[in-house]
Amino acid sequence: MRSRHLLSAGDLDAADITRVLDTAAHLAKVTDRAIKKVPTLRGRTVCNLFFEDSTRTRISFELAAKRLSADVINFSAKGSSVSKGESLKDTAITLEAMGVDAIVVRHAASGAPWRLAEWVRAVVVNAGDGTHEHPTQALLDLYTMRQRFPGFEGLRVAIVGDVLHSRVARSNVLALTTMGAEVTLVAPPTLLPARVEAWGVAVSYDLDAVLPKQDVVMMLRVQTERQRAGFVPSMREYARLYGLDARRLELMADHAIVMHPGPMNRGVEIAADVADSLERSVIADQVANGISVRMALLYLLLGGPEVVS
Amino acid sequence: MSGRAVVMDAADVHRALVRIAHEVVERNKGTGGLVVVGIHTRGVPLAGRLAAKLTEIEGRPVPHGALDVAMYRDDIGMRPPQATHDTHLPFDLAGTVAVLVDDVLYTGRTVRAALDALTDFGRPRAIQLAVLVDRGHRELPLRADYVGKNLPTAPDQAVKVRLQETDGHDGVVVEDGPRKAVAS
């Protein structure tokens, strides 16, 4: 790996991404064993430092660390000194003093993991920073795509919905373009970031026109908690224009798959019968693959010599 | 200039494996309950060949599998993370006599990791160790049950086993330093 932290999906080159996915494929087998554990990271401590709510990402990192025999500390802002006003820096210094080897951080502020990485000697893994990046989600998404398709070169992936607020979209665009996939962002103009042309991907406002050409359709969650500014007139209108329902599923190629990073707003960006479609939906696979991919990352980031700085 | 000596050619490798197969059969009084487990990377094709030879000698199939020890090494955190491979053991280990196979026996640390890895998959009745080359310099109290060739070496020499399946040809070469030996 080129970087000792995992902050951005853009820090990984094609060789890094391939190594993570290959390692994840080997480590996935640990989950199938009678003893679902290897002693690899015995004596190492991983801290899940979550300033935002999370179910699947935190549990996924916790299981990944435990299957590698690392000790895990779960820290959530609620019920901690953060609610007494402790700063990110003081929290980081405290964790450092306790000797953690890796900090998996989720924070509402974009860029928080970069600041953290400046303050601590531990390896920092970005588990979602504001509306910025979520690199481990992108890696597990690529792993899931690779289970269904032979490679990424020329693979056509549509990322649909609230791109503006989506850290999942940003990290996926970075990783997918690194691997040679052809990405199309589909969203209403109000939910696309400024200067999206600079991302080097196609952009469309018309979901029906894009769907037939795609190998992968990735639906993004409408972030109702970040929707105060009224980016869309109503959820009903959003669902009509950009929701993936049974009719739109029919427009997709026979081999195409549906992905969603979760948690889903059923009936808004994705209809319940689409989410549960056995032929199309790989949403449950994404969750299962998350553990293997995070095991691979923890092994590759923590399995080497400690950096003395 | 560093020296380079071929210590086993393709015929030597073949004869060593045939002899080891006969020793395995003799010592275990047949091949009943026997499984052969190769350690990645070059132990895997050697295990396949040994299992085929055992099958031929006794006329009943001897299963073989592949074991990755990367996650069980005792030098994790001391050097860059080692590449991982698939572990594939298509049989129940319980009650078997498992013959571990590797290309070179050196410090013994890979074999120690393999013993731990294997134990996580089940409890064989016994584990035996077969290696193509024993080059000495053990750092752990281990020895091989079957040895293709005992090869006295200096620690700064490198022993390179080449196999048809991984390298296109069979043979064993010893190269002089200055590089630290890479085989384990």
Chai-1 contact restraints between the chains, C-beta under 6 A:
chainA,res_idxA,chainB,res_idxB,connection_type,confidence,min_distance_angstrom,max_distance_angstrom,comment,restraint_id
A,T23,B,T84,contact,1.0,0.0,6.0,A-B,restraint_1
A,H26,B,T84,contact,1.0,0.0,6.0,A-B,restraint_2
A,H26,B,D86,contact,1.0,0.0,6.0,A-B,restraint_3
A,I35,B,D120,contact,1.0,0.0,6.0,A-B,restraint_4
A,V38,B,M71,contact,1.0,0.0,6.0,A-B,restraint_5
A,T40,B,M71,contact,1.0,0.0,6.0,A-B,restraint_6
A,T40,B,I76,contact,1.0,0.0,6.0,A-B,restraint_7
A,Y299,B,P81,contact,1.0,0.0,6.0,A-B,restraint_8
A,L300,B,P81,contact,1.0,0.0,6.0,A-B,restraint_9
A,G303,B,I76,contact,1.0,0.0,6.0,A-B,restraint_10
A,G303,B,P81,contact,1.0,0.0,6.0,A-B,restraint_11
A,G304,B,P80,contact,1.0,0.0,6.0,A-B,restraint_12
A,G304,B,P81,contact,1.0,0.0,6.0,A-B,restraint_13
A,P305,B,M78,contact,1.0,0.0,6.0,A-B,restraint_14
